[in-house]
Amino acid sequence: MASANQQETNSAAAAAEYPRVGADFKSELESFRPETLTKAATQEKNPLPTAADVQSERAQRSVFEGIESFDASQLKHAETCEKNPLPDQEAIQAEKGVKRFIEGIESFDTSRLKHAETLEKNPLPTRETIEEEKRA
């Protein structure tokens, strides 16, 4: 019985700590009618990830764990072979020949050319020839 009295004392002390509600507020609560509320559309939001999100996160996590726990001692030794990117002698000589050819064209002396007469030939038929063909 002493424990029951103690609980009542504790609950009374706890109730004394709560703020007092005014009489006008109390009367408003008592006269409240839920019918006066307006209808509101509610949207249910789901903050939980989808199954696809969970699956992709697991896949990403497994990749990261694989990278973190990688054992370099399992790698095989590989020999590297350096290749010479320089051209061979034949390619160099061919390029020099092309270069000399271009220099020869650029430094060509036109004064050493001989004069030549140009004859213009008219391969078109004359009027007489055309008239003869029309008669035939």
Disulfide bonds with the S-S distance in Angstrom:
none
